[in-house]
Every structure is written in C-alpha cells, then in structure tokens.
Amino acid sequence: MQDRTLGRWYYMRLPLDPNLVVYTTLWHRAPRGNPLAIYRKQLELAPHLRAVWIVRKQDLHLVPEGIDYVTPRTLGYLRVIATASYFVDDANPHWSLPARDGQRYVQTHHGTALKYMGADRHYSGKRPSDETIVTMHRRCQRWTHSLTTSPYLTEVWERAYHSGCVQLEVGFPRNDVLLAATDADRVAARARLGLREDETAVLYMPTWRTRRRPREQDFDLDVFARSLPAGTRLLVRDHYYHDRRGRRLIPEQVIDVSTGGEVEDLYLAADVLLTDYSSAMFDYALLDKPIVLLCEDWDDYRWSRGAYFDITADAPGPVALTAVDLVDIIGSGSYAAPEHVARRASFRERFATFERGNASEIVVRVVLLGEDPTPYTGTGYADAHPGGWTSHPRVAHPENPAREQRLAPLGAPRASTSVLPQGQQVAEDDVPSAPSSPSAEPISETLTVTQRTPPGGDR
C-alpha cells in the first residue's frame, strides 16, 4: 500500500533532489566495499551533496557514526529513492519504485566475475528459472554507469547484463587503498587483529555455495587448522550470505573475521590468501602476495554455476585439488616459490588492467559532478581470452530466455558419492551447522559421504 500510494502517487510526483545521493551495498547491509569508498571520496570532493544509506535493520549496529541512513520499506526509504538524483550500489536489489528520468545509477559491482552472471546463468547446470533471469535483466536496465577493471570484465558485463550503460574503465574504488597502502598500514592492520610480526597469517575466503551453512564439503576446516605449521594463524572470512549463520567451533589457530571490519584491512594483514573461486583473488593480486586455490570440486562448480574461464589453468598461484595437497602447499611454504611471481603478474595484467588507485575520484567526478566520461571508456575487449574461455554464445533474448538454445553446461556434476576427510555421513541438503570435531587422526583419512545429484535449478 505504501509503494502504491505514498510511493507512486505522492513521492514520485515530487521533483528530484539534485543534491541527494543514495548508497547501498550487498542488498542493504552495513556500509562497506565500493560504495563506501565512493562515499568517502564524495565527502571530500562534493561535500555539498547529501548522502543517505539504505541499511537493513539487523545491521544498524554496524553503521559508522555520522552516517545518515534509512531502513528498507519505510516512508523515509520511499521518499529518498523517489527523489534521489544519484544511486551508488554494488549489487542489484529489488527497488520498490521504478527509475525516474534524470536519475543516475552507478553499478559498482562487488567483484570480478569468474562464475556466470546475469543472462549467462541460462547455461548453468543449476539454472535459475526464466522468470528469475528476466527479473535480473529488468533490474539492471536502470543502470546508467557500470565499473569495470579490465577489458575482460567489460566484455563479461556487456554480455551478462545487456544494460547499454556507460562502462567506466577505472577499476574498483575499494581497491584504491590497496594500491596506496604502506608498510605502516600493514603493521597497523595486523595489530588490530592481534597478529605478531613473526606469525604467518593465512586468510581463508571461500565463495558462496548453494548450501545452507558455512561448512566445507570436501575438507574439514578444524583438521586443516590443526595441521598448520607452528607460527601460522588462519583468518576465516566466510561469504556474506552466511554472515548470520557463523561457525560454532573455532579452533585455537583460527581468528573468525567474518563479521565487522573491512576486507581490505584483512588483505593488508594477511601473508597469503587461500580461496576457491571467490573474486577475492582478483583484488588480493594487486598486493602481489601469494595466493593458493583449493579447487577440489572445480568440475562440479563449473557445471553448476558456469565459469567464464578455467581458473585451474590460469590461476595466480598453486592449485590444490585435494585437502592433502593443500596441507602440503601450506606446510612446505611452496606457495612463496619464485615461479608464482610471473603468474601473479600475468593475472594482474589480464584482470586488473584499469586499476590505477584513483577509481573513487573518477566515479565522483563523472557520475556525481557530471564530468566527461570519455577518457575512461572505449578500450574494448581483450585481444586474447584466458585459457578455457567459455564456448557458450551470448544470450540474445534476456527478456525472453525461452527463445534461447538450451546448450549443455561446461564441466560435470558431482558423482553420487564423494570423499570428505574426517566428516559425517550426511546428505548435501542436510549439512550440520558446525564441522565435526575429530581427534588428531591424519587429515588423509577419509569417509565416503552420500550426496544427492545437484538439482536442475536454484534461486
């Protein structure tokens, strides 16, 4: 009723406020990431603009002091989204009111895409419904600007979203601090986490999976943590989709950094990044520090979600295909071998081409202050795609996916059984809320676990 009465009949009849900027991040979570970096630069370069954040109720205690905010689906929320001249967002949330002529909307995104996005999910093994694909397409039509970090990502955004917006080839604003960081910044970040200088900090950042809780399927985090060499601490940053489900069992060697704090501080504090398919690897590569990938389920992940290239062939560091391999890589320190320096440099050249440390300033000047975007557009696509570039064609009809060919996904679904070190026999949809707590048996001991074949679609 509010949407249709006060929203459409009243607030949308009011004139746009030329000085109002609305910020939101990760479906209305507490301020962070690219929008927060732009907000800070806006306060410096355009203090005459009024900034209002949209923040969900459960995150209000995390809002920094001095930030003005509204909560979703309230009268204040309806008023600001109806009359704001500018929007800064890194996701693609549902909006209660349609876009208005004259509004500018910059989609910063919240990571470089490895997995299929937008319309390309038509080719995923776990394919969304036609209705979901159409909804994604409709929401991104309100974008007027989109940020990209490389020619590769420019092409991905255009084929995935079909929005026709201006692609600003400037990098991600949140990464500006990484490129400007000093040794003193690193020391301060470690001190905030209680890390000693003689400790090696491994930052573990897994991507989101279509499961209910932050529990690894193919290796036991507790056993892995206890296998770490002396003087090594494990920082665990779970995906934000699991930010209210937390881990119940935290081994002594682990620091849980899943909630609160900015991820850029964790990048500075860590000595090595451990991830699977998270976009964290693309940002962390800017620091030229070691990256290790755990890809024990790559074939299934590529089948279920889709991927634009084969990360196991184009990784920025060593790839572990089993938990045993991972223990060996971390324990031996082979991730720091000189051979990986060239791989990281190649990775940055392809996927961080436009990262120059001034993205926040350019976005404020172009989007909020109306400067000419031409110098930051038109580079075009990459001359050569990374190894394993998808063979799937562009979706031609995102507004009606039923008209598209239903081509086979890349990769292959999981087998009916899988092996897990030191786990319990569980079905995939009934994973317990916390990892098991095995005694100190070797990590190589395994147990066969029954799993269901992945379903044909997910939301």
Solvent accessible surface area in square Angstrom, and as a share of the most:
residue,aa,sasa,rsa
1,M,165,0.74
2,Q,82,0.37
3,D,27,0.14
4,R,154,0.56
5,T,41,0.24
6,L,68,0.34
7,G,0,0.00
8,R,115,0.42
9,W,163,0.57
10,Y,107,0.41
11,Y,19,0.07
12,M,38,0.17
13,R,184,0.67
14,L,40,0.20
15,P,108,0.68
16,L,45,0.22
17,D,48,0.25
18,P,91,0.57
19,N,64,0.33
20,L,4,0.02
21,V,0,0.00
22,V,0,0.00
23,Y,0,0.00
24,T,1,0.01
25,T,0,0.00
26,L,9,0.04
27,W,84,0.30
28,H,20,0.09
29,R,19,0.07
30,A,6,0.04
31,P,11,0.07
32,R,46,0.17
33,G,16,0.15
34,N,0,0.00
35,P,0,0.00
36,L,6,0.03
37,A,19,0.14
38,I,0,0.00
39,Y,21,0.08
40,R,119,0.43
41,K,51,0.21
42,Q,0,0.00
43,L,88,0.44
44,E,114,0.51
45,L,49,0.24
46,A,0,0.00
47,P,97,0.61
48,H,115,0.51
49,L,11,0.06
50,R,123,0.45
51,A,14,0.11
52,V,1,0.00
53,W,0,0.00
54,I,0,0.00
55,V,0,0.00
56,R,36,0.13
57,K,144,0.61
58,Q,75,0.33
59,D,11,0.06
60,L,55,0.27
61,H,147,0.66
62,L,69,0.35
63,V,23,0.13
64,P,59,0.37
65,E,177,0.80
66,G,75,0.72
67,I,19,0.09
68,D,66,0.34
69,Y,90,0.34
70,V,25,0.14
71,T,20,0.12
72,P,34,0.22
73,R,127,0.47
74,T,46,0.27
75,L,79,0.39
76,G,34,0.32
77,Y,2,0.01
78,L,1,0.00
79,R,114,0.42
80,V,8,0.05
81,I,4,0.02
82,A,1,0.00
83,T,11,0.06
84,A,0,0.00
85,S,10,0.07
86,Y,34,0.13
87,F,2,0.01
88,V,0,0.00
89,D,0,0.00
90,D,3,0.02
91,A,8,0.06
92,N,26,0.13
93,P,3,0.02
94,H,99,0.44
95,W,19,0.07
96,S,8,0.05
97,L,4,0.02
98,P,60,0.38
99,A,52,0.40
100,R,52,0.19
101,D,146,0.76
102,G,63,0.61
103,Q,17,0.08
104,R,83,0.30
105,Y,4,0.01
106,V,0,0.00
107,Q,2,0.01
108,T,0,0.00
109,H,10,0.05
110,H,55,0.24
111,G,11,0.10
112,T,4,0.03
113,A,6,0.05
114,L,5,0.02
115,K,44,0.18
116,Y,0,0.00
117,M,42,0.19
118,G,4,0.04
119,A,4,0.03
120,D,0,0.00
121,R,24,0.09
122,H,3,0.01
123,Y,4,0.01
124,S,6,0.04
125,G,9,0.09
126,K,17,0.07
127,R,21,0.08
128,P,2,0.01
129,S,61,0.39
130,D,53,0.27
131,E,134,0.60
132,T,13,0.08
133,I,1,0.01
134,V,43,0.25
135,T,22,0.13
136,M,42,0.19
137,H,34,0.15
138,R,145,0.53
139,R,64,0.23
140,C,0,0.00
141,Q,79,0.35
142,R,37,0.14
143,W,12,0.04
144,T,45,0.26
145,H,13,0.06
146,S,1,0.01
147,L,0,0.00
148,T,0,0.00
149,T,3,0.02
150,S,0,0.00
151,P,19,0.12
152,Y,4,0.01
153,L,0,0.00
154,T,6,0.03
155,E,19,0.09
156,V,0,0.00
157,W,6,0.02
158,E,62,0.28
159,R,9,0.03
160,A,2,0.02
161,Y,21,0.08
162,H,59,0.26
163,S,23,0.15
164,G,81,0.78
165,C,22,0.13
166,V,55,0.32
167,Q,22,0.10
168,L,0,0.00
169,E,8,0.04
170,V,1,0.00
171,G,0,0.00
172,F,0,0.00
173,P,1,0.01
174,R,25,0.09
175,N,1,0.00
176,D,20,0.10
177,V,77,0.44
178,L,6,0.03
179,L,71,0.36
180,A,76,0.59
181,A,33,0.26
182,T,79,0.46
183,D,119,0.62
184,A,73,0.56
185,D,59,0.31
186,R,66,0.24
187,V,73,0.42
188,A,41,0.31
189,A,2,0.01
190,R,2,0.01
191,A,69,0.54
192,R,154,0.56
193,L,43,0.22
194,G,54,0.52
195,L,13,0.06
196,R,136,0.50
197,E,106,0.47
198,D,109,0.57
199,E,12,0.05
200,T,44,0.26
201,A,0,0.00
202,V,0,0.00
203,L,0,0.00
204,Y,6,0.02
205,M,23,0.10
206,P,10,0.06
207,T,8,0.05
208,W,48,0.17
209,R,32,0.12
210,T,57,0.33
211,R,27,0.10
212,R,135,0.49
213,R,72,0.26
214,P,4,0.03
215,R,15,0.05
216,E,11,0.05
217,Q,25,0.11
218,D,17,0.09
219,F,6,0.02
220,D,2,0.01
221,L,4,0.02
222,D,17,0.09
223,V,8,0.04
224,F,1,0.00
225,A,0,0.00
226,R,87,0.32
227,S,44,0.28
228,L,20,0.10
229,P,50,0.32
230,A,110,0.85
231,G,36,0.34
232,T,15,0.09
233,R,60,0.22
234,L,0,0.00
235,L,0,0.00
236,V,0,0.00
237,R,16,0.06
238,D,10,0.05
239,H,33,0.15
240,Y,34,0.13
241,Y,76,0.29
242,H,5,0.02
243,D,29,0.15
244,R,177,0.65
245,R,126,0.46
246,G,35,0.33
247,R,19,0.07
248,R,178,0.65
249,L,78,0.39
250,I,72,0.37
251,P,19,0.12
252,E,159,0.71
253,Q,54,0.24
254,V,10,0.06
255,I,33,0.17
256,D,62,0.32
257,V,13,0.08
258,S,17,0.11
259,T,87,0.50
260,G,32,0.31
261,G,63,0.61
262,E,53,0.24
263,V,27,0.15
264,E,11,0.05
265,D,49,0.25
266,L,10,0.05
267,Y,5,0.02
268,L,17,0.08
269,A,0,0.00
270,A,0,0.00
271,D,37,0.19
272,V,0,0.00
273,L,0,0.00
274,L,0,0.00
275,T,0,0.00
276,D,11,0.06
277,Y,7,0.03
278,S,14,0.09
279,S,31,0.20
280,A,5,0.04
281,M,0,0.00
282,F,7,0.03
283,D,3,0.02
284,Y,0,0.00
285,A,1,0.01
286,L,26,0.13
287,L,38,0.19
288,D,60,0.31
289,K,38,0.16
290,P,23,0.14
291,I,1,0.00
292,V,0,0.00
293,L,0,0.00
294,L,9,0.04
295,C,2,0.01
296,E,55,0.25
297,D,11,0.06
298,W,25,0.09
299,D,77,0.40
300,D,20,0.10
301,Y,11,0.04
302,R,34,0.13
303,W,36,0.13
304,S,14,0.09
305,R,32,0.12
306,G,3,0.02
307,A,0,0.00
308,Y,0,0.00
309,F,0,0.00
310,D,28,0.15
311,I,0,0.00
312,T,40,0.23
313,A,68,0.53
314,D,20,0.10
315,A,5,0.04
316,P,0,0.00
317,G,1,0.01
318,P,17,0.10
319,V,38,0.22
320,A,0,0.00
321,L,101,0.50
322,T,64,0.37
323,A,7,0.05
324,V,74,0.42
325,D,58,0.30
326,L,0,0.00
327,V,35,0.20
328,D,92,0.48
329,I,18,0.09
330,I,8,0.04
331,G,42,0.41
332,S,75,0.48
333,G,28,0.27
334,S,49,0.32
335,Y,26,0.10
336,A,64,0.49
337,A,26,0.20
338,P,115,0.72
339,E,120,0.54
340,H,10,0.04
341,V,71,0.41
342,A,71,0.55
343,R,85,0.31
344,R,16,0.06
345,A,43,0.33
346,S,46,0.29
347,F,1,0.00
348,R,57,0.21
349,E,131,0.59
350,R,69,0.25
351,F,4,0.02
352,A,12,0.09
353,T,60,0.35
354,F,6,0.03
355,E,21,0.09
356,R,147,0.54
357,G,28,0.27
358,N,60,0.31
359,A,1,0.00
360,S,6,0.04
361,E,60,0.27
362,I,11,0.06
363,V,1,0.00
364,V,0,0.00
365,R,79,0.29
366,V,2,0.01
367,V,0,0.00
368,L,6,0.03
369,L,68,0.34
370,G,48,0.46
371,E,80,0.36
372,D,88,0.45
373,P,39,0.25
374,T,90,0.52
375,P,97,0.61
376,Y,67,0.25
377,T,45,0.26
378,G,73,0.70
379,T,84,0.49
380,G,31,0.30
381,Y,98,0.37
382,A,30,0.23
383,D,155,0.80
384,A,79,0.61
385,H,74,0.33
386,P,9,0.06
387,G,38,0.37
388,G,41,0.39
389,W,54,0.19
390,T,6,0.04
391,S,93,0.60
392,H,10,0.04
393,P,59,0.37
394,R,99,0.36
395,V,1,0.01
396,A,69,0.54
397,H,50,0.22
398,P,4,0.02
399,E,91,0.41
400,N,60,0.31
401,P,3,0.02
402,A,77,0.60
403,R,150,0.55
404,E,24,0.11
405,Q,120,0.54
406,R,167,0.61
407,L,66,0.33
408,A,79,0.61
409,P,40,0.25
410,L,42,0.21
411,G,37,0.36
412,A,43,0.33
413,P,58,0.36
414,R,31,0.11
415,A,70,0.54
416,S,75,0.49
417,T,72,0.42
418,S,20,0.13
419,V,83,0.48
420,L,9,0.04
421,P,12,0.07
422,Q,31,0.14
423,G,16,0.15
424,Q,100,0.44
425,Q,128,0.57
426,V,35,0.20
427,A,29,0.22
428,E,21,0.09
429,D,72,0.37
430,D,81,0.42
431,V,10,0.06
432,P,43,0.27
433,S,26,0.17
434,A,20,0.15
435,P,9,0.06
436,S,26,0.17
437,S,78,0.50
438,P,26,0.16
439,S,71,0.46
440,A,88,0.68
441,E,72,0.32
442,P,80,0.51
443,I,20,0.10
444,S,65,0.42
445,E,82,0.37
446,T,82,0.48
447,L,77,0.38
448,T,78,0.45
449,V,0,0.00
450,T,73,0.43
451,Q,13,0.06
452,R,120,0.44
453,T,91,0.53
454,P,10,0.06
455,P,79,0.50
456,G,61,0.59
457,G,36,0.34
458,D,32,0.17
459,R,204,0.74
